[in-house]
Amino acid sequence: MIIVMNSHAPQAAIDRVVNEVQRMGCQPHLSQGRFRTVIGAVGEEGLIDQNHLASLDGVEKVVPIMKPYKLASREFHEDDTVVEIGGGSVPKVKIGANHAACIAGPCAVENKEMLNRIARHVRDGGATMLRGGVYKPRTSPYSFQGLGAEALEWMRECGNELGMPICIEVMDTRQVEQMEKYVDCFQIGARNMQNFDLLREVGKTRKPVLLKRGFAATVKDWLLSAEYVLSQGNRNVVLCERGIKTFEDSVRYTLDITSIPVALGWTHLPIIVDPSHAAGKRDYVPSIAAAGMAAGAHGIIVEVHYCPSEAQCDGAQALLPETFRDLMVQLHKIAAIFNKEFAESAEPVRT
C-alpha cells in the first residue's frame, strides 16, 4: 500500500501517518519525490486500514501496490534512483538516472602486485570503481577459491591509493560483518540471487549492493530479490544483468538485452551489465557491452587482465588493458547519445 501525501503536507502530518502505519503492524518506507512524499506501508495483507489512513490530515490518496515487489516498483518511487558508492577515503561514484559508471578489475585477486598493476590499467583506461574477487564461488571445490581476508585488505589499500571505490562479492552471511569494514559496495553473485538470508544481511547494512540476476531467474524474480534488500532499509541497490542460460552454446550465457528496458520500466533502481560473464570470450565482450549501454544500462562491470593466460580464474573472458581503453571510448559516445555521462576517473597516482 502507498500513501501519497499532499504536495504541501507538513512534517507533522507525515509523522502521524508513519506512526499509524507502525501501529497497524506494518513497516513504513518514505520516498521523497520532487513534488510530494510517498509512504509505503509494507506488511501482511489485512493489517492495513485503508480508509483510516485516507482520512488522516495531509493524505491525498491511498493506493494498493499491485506489483509483488513493492519498494522496488515505480509505483512506490516514480523517479530514477541514483545510488552513490564510496565517500570518505575515496570519491563518491553515482549510478542511475543520467549517471553512468564502469566497474573493472581482475576476476580474482591473485597477489598484491597483480592487483595493483591491473587497477592502474583500469583506472587510467576510464574505470571509476575497482572490482576483484576475494572469495570465489567455483563450480569445482578444487578450483581456486580466492585468498580471503588478505586480499580484502589489498583491495582496500589499492582503492584508497587510486581513489576508486571497491566492489567485492560476498558469498555468506558470516562474511558480511568482516567485509563491511572494507568494501564500498557488496556484490551478490548470480548463484546467491535467491540466498534470502544473505540478502537480508546486506540489507541491514547501508553499503550499496550490486545484485546480479540469477542465470535462471525472471526479471520479476530478480526484482523480488532486490525487495529483500530494500525491505531491510537499504535503498542503495544496483541491478546487474549478467546473462541467462538458454539453449545457445556459442557463448557462456545469453545476455538478455530485453531485460534492461523491461526492468527500467518496472523499477526505479539503476541497472548495469556484465558482458564478461555473458560472453565467456573476450572477443565478444565489447559488442555486448555496447549493446547493453544502447539498451539503457547505466554502465558495465567488466574483467581486465594484463596476461589472461596466467589468470587463475576466467582468463578467457578478461579484456587486455588496451582493449578496455578502446571500449571505454566507445561507451562514452553511446552514453552521450542517451544523455548519460560517465564519472571521470580519479587522477593518476604519480610514482
C-alpha positions in Angstrom: 0.0 0.0 0.0 1.3 3.5 -0.7 0.0 6.6 0.9 0.5 9.7 -1.3 0.8 12.9 0.8 -0.4 16.3 -0.5 2.3 18.4 -2.0 2.3 20.8 0.9 1.7 18.3 3.7 3.6 19.4 6.8 6.1 17.2 8.5 3.8 16.6 11.5 1.2 15.1 9.1 3.8 12.8 7.6 5.0 11.7 11.0 1.4 11.0 12.0 0.9 8.7 9.0 4.2 6.9 9.7 3.1 6.3 13.3 -0.3 5.0 12.2 1.4 2.6 9.8 3.6 1.3 12.5 0.6 0.9 14.9 -1.0 -1.3 12.3 2.0 -3.7 12.5 3.5 -2.6 9.1 6.8 -1.1 8.1 6.7 2.5 6.8 9.1 3.4 4.0 9.4 7.0 2.9 10.1 8.1 -0.7 10.8 11.8 -1.1 9.9 12.8 -4.6 10.3 16.2 -6.4 6.8 17.3 -5.5 5.4 15.1 -2.8 6.2 12.4 -0.2 5.0 8.8 -0.7 4.9 6.5 2.3 5.0 2.8 1.5 3.3 0.5 4.1 4.7 -3.0 3.8 3.2 -5.9 5.8 0.9 -8.8 5.7 -2.4 -8.3 3.8 -5.3 -7.4 6.0 -3.3 -5.4 8.5 -3.7 -2.0 6.8 -6.9 0.0 7.4 -7.0 1.8 4.1 -10.0 4.0 5.0 -8.4 5.2 8.2 -5.2 6.2 6.5 -7.1 8.0 3.8 -8.9 10.1 6.4 -5.7 11.5 8.0 -4.6 15.1 7.5 -2.3 15.7 4.6 -3.1 12.4 2.8 -4.1 12.8 -0.9 -4.8 9.2 -1.6 -4.1 5.6 -0.6 -3.3 3.2 -3.4 -2.6 -0.6 -3.3 0.7 -1.5 -5.0 -0.2 -4.2 -7.4 3.3 -5.4 -8.1 4.7 -8.2 -5.8 7.9 -6.2 -5.4 6.7 -3.1 -3.5 9.6 -0.9 -2.7 11.4 -1.6 -6.0 8.4 -0.6 -8.1 7.9 2.7 -9.8 4.5 2.8 -8.2 6.3 3.5 -4.9 9.1 5.7 -6.3 8.5 7.2 -9.7 11.8 9.0 -10.2 15.0 7.1 -11.1 17.1 6.3 -8.0 20.7 7.5 -8.0 23.0 5.3 -5.9 26.1 6.8 -4.5 29.1 4.5 -3.9 32.2 5.5 -2.0 32.9 8.5 0.1 35.4 9.0 2.9 38.8 7.9 1.7 37.6 7.6 -1.9 35.4 9.9 -4.2 31.8 9.1 -4.5 30.6 7.5 -7.7 27.0 7.9 -8.8 25.0 5.3 -10.8 21.4 5.9 -12.0 19.4 8.5 -13.9 21.9 10.3 -16.2 25.0 9.0 -14.2 26.9 6.0 -15.7 29.8 4.1 -14.2 32.4 1.5 -15.1 33.5 -1.1 -12.5 36.6 -3.0 -13.7 39.4 -5.2 -12.5 40.5 -8.8 -12.2 38.1 -11.7 -11.8 40.1 -12.8 -8.7 42.8 -11.1 -6.7 45.8 -13.5 -7.1 48.5 -11.4 -5.4 49.1 -7.8 -4.4 51.4 -6.9 -7.3 49.0 -8.2 -9.9 46.1 -6.3 -8.3 48.0 -3.0 -8.2 49.1 -3.4 -11.8 45.6 -4.2 -13.2 44.0 -1.5 -11.0 46.2 1.2 -12.6 45.4 -0.1 -16.0 41.7 0.1 -15.5 41.8 3.5 -13.6 43.9 5.0 -16.5 41.5 3.4 -19.0 38.4 5.1 -17.6 37.1 2.8 -14.8 35.7 4.7 -11.8 35.4 1.7 -9.5 37.6 -1.4 -8.8 36.3 -4.9 -8.7 38.2 -8.0 -7.6 37.1 -11.3 -6.1 38.5 -12.3 -2.7 36.0 -15.2 -2.1 35.2 -17.1 -5.3 32.2 -19.3 -5.9 33.5 -22.0 -8.2 31.7 -25.0 -9.7 34.5 -27.3 -8.6 35.7 -27.4 -4.9 39.2 -28.0 -6.3 39.4 -24.7 -8.3 41.0 -21.5 -6.9 38.7 -20.3 -4.2 40.2 -16.8 -3.5 42.7 -15.5 -0.9 40.1 -14.2 1.6 40.9 -11.7 4.2 44.4 -10.9 3.0 43.1 -10.0 -0.5 40.3 -7.9 1.1 43.0 -5.7 2.8 44.9 -5.4 -0.5 41.7 -4.3 -2.3 41.0 -1.6 0.3 44.6 -0.3 0.2 44.6 -0.2 -3.6 41.2 1.5 -3.8 42.4 4.2 -1.3 45.6 4.8 -3.1 44.0 5.2 -6.6 40.9 7.0 -5.4 38.5 4.2 -6.5 35.5 2.7 -4.6 35.8 -1.1 -4.4 33.1 -3.6 -5.2 33.6 -7.2 -3.9 31.4 -10.3 -3.9 30.1 -11.6 -0.6 29.1 -15.3 -0.5 28.0 -16.0 3.0 26.1 -14.2 5.8 29.2 -14.9 8.0 31.4 -12.7 5.8 29.2 -9.6 5.9 30.4 -8.2 9.2 34.1 -8.8 8.2 33.7 -7.3 4.7 31.5 -4.3 5.7 34.6 -2.6 7.2 36.4 -2.7 3.9 34.0 -2.6 0.9 32.3 0.3 -0.7 29.8 -2.0 -2.4 28.7 -5.5 -1.8 28.3 -7.7 -4.8 25.7 -10.5 -4.7 26.6 -13.1 -7.4 24.1 -14.9 -9.7 24.3 -18.1 -7.6 23.3 -16.1 -4.5 20.5 -14.0 -6.0 17.9 -16.0 -4.1 20.0 -16.5 -0.9 17.4 -14.7 1.1 19.3 -14.8 4.4 22.3 -13.2 2.7 20.1 -10.5 1.0 18.6 -9.6 4.4 22.0 -9.4 6.0 23.4 -7.0 3.4 20.1 -5.1 3.6 20.8 -4.4 7.3 24.0 -2.6 6.3 23.8 0.7 4.5 26.5 -0.2 2.0 25.3 -0.2 -1.6 24.5 -3.7 -3.1 25.2 -4.8 -6.7 22.7 -7.5 -7.3 23.4 -9.8 -10.2 20.5 -11.6 -11.9 20.4 -15.4 -11.5 21.1 -17.3 -14.7 17.6 -19.0 -14.4 15.7 -16.1 -12.9 12.9 -14.0 -14.5 13.0 -10.2 -14.2 10.3 -10.4 -11.6 12.4 -12.9 -9.6 15.3 -10.5 -9.8 13.3 -7.6 -8.5 11.8 -9.6 -5.7 15.3 -10.4 -4.6 16.1 -6.7 -4.6 13.0 -6.3 -2.5 14.6 -8.3 0.3 17.5 -5.8 0.5 15.2 -2.8 0.3 12.8 -4.2 2.9 15.6 -4.0 5.5 16.0 -0.3 4.9 18.9 -0.3 2.5 17.8 1.7 -0.6 21.2 1.5 -2.4 20.6 -1.4 -4.8 22.1 -1.5 -8.3 20.8 -4.3 -10.6 23.2 -6.2 -12.9 22.2 -8.2 -15.9 24.9 -10.8 -16.5 23.3 -13.3 -18.9 20.9 -16.2 -18.5 21.1 -19.9 -19.5 19.5 -20.7 -22.9 20.0 -23.5 -25.4 22.6 -21.4 -27.2 26.1 -22.7 -26.6 28.3 -20.4 -28.7 28.7 -18.2 -25.7 28.8 -18.8 -21.9 25.4 -17.3 -21.2 22.9 -15.2 -23.2 22.8 -11.5 -22.2 19.1 -10.7 -22.0 19.1 -7.3 -23.7 15.3 -7.1 -23.3 15.6 -7.3 -19.5 17.2 -3.8 -19.4 14.3 -1.8 -20.8 11.8 -4.1 -19.1 13.5 -3.6 -15.7 13.8 0.1 -16.2 10.1 0.3 -16.9 9.2 -1.7 -13.8 11.7 -0.3 -11.2 13.4 2.9 -10.3 16.7 1.1 -9.5 19.7 1.6 -11.8 21.0 -1.3 -13.9 24.3 -2.2 -15.3 25.5 -5.1 -17.5 28.2 -7.7 -17.1 29.4 -8.5 -20.6 32.3 -10.7 -19.3 30.3 -13.4 -17.8 27.7 -13.3 -20.5 30.2 -13.8 -23.3 32.8 -16.0 -21.7 35.1 -15.0 -24.5 36.9 -11.6 -24.6 36.3 -11.1 -28.4 32.6 -10.7 -27.8 32.8 -8.5 -24.7 33.0 -5.0 -26.4 30.0 -5.7 -28.6 27.8 -7.0 -25.7 28.9 -4.0 -23.5 27.9 -1.6 -26.2 24.6 -3.3 -26.8 23.8 -3.1 -23.1 24.6 0.6 -22.9 22.5 1.3 -26.1 19.6 -0.6 -24.4 19.6 1.8 -21.5 22.1 0.4 -18.9 23.8 2.8 -16.5 27.2 1.2 -17.0 29.2 -2.0 -17.0 31.2 -4.3 -14.7 34.0 -5.9 -16.7 37.1 -8.1 -16.1 40.5 -7.0 -17.2 43.9 -8.7 -17.0 47.3 -7.8 -18.5 48.1 -11.5 -19.0 44.8 -13.5 -19.3 46.7 -16.8 -20.0 48.1 -16.7 -16.4 44.8 -15.8 -14.7 43.7 -18.4 -12.2 40.0 -17.6 -12.9 38.1 -16.8 -16.1 41.1 -15.6 -18.1 39.3 -16.3 -21.4 36.8 -13.5 -20.8 39.2 -10.9 -19.5 40.0 -7.9 -21.7 43.5 -6.7 -22.3 44.1 -3.2 -21.0 44.4 -1.6 -24.4 41.1 -3.2 -25.5 39.5 -1.9 -22.3 40.6 1.6 -23.1 39.2 1.4 -26.6 35.9 0.1 -25.2 35.5 3.0 -22.8 36.0 5.5 -25.6 33.1 3.8 -27.4 30.9 3.6 -24.3 31.3 7.3 -23.6 30.0 8.1 -27.0 27.0 5.8 -26.6 26.2 7.2 -23.2 26.2 10.7 -24.5 23.6 9.8 -27.1 21.2 8.8 -24.3 22.1 11.8 -22.1 24.2 9.8 -19.7 27.7 10.7 -18.5 30.4 8.5 -17.1 32.1 9.8 -13.9 35.7 10.8 -14.5 38.5 8.5 -13.3 40.5 9.6 -10.3 43.7 11.5 -11.0 46.5 9.0 -11.8 48.9 8.5 -8.9 52.4 9.7 -9.8 55.2 7.4 -8.7 
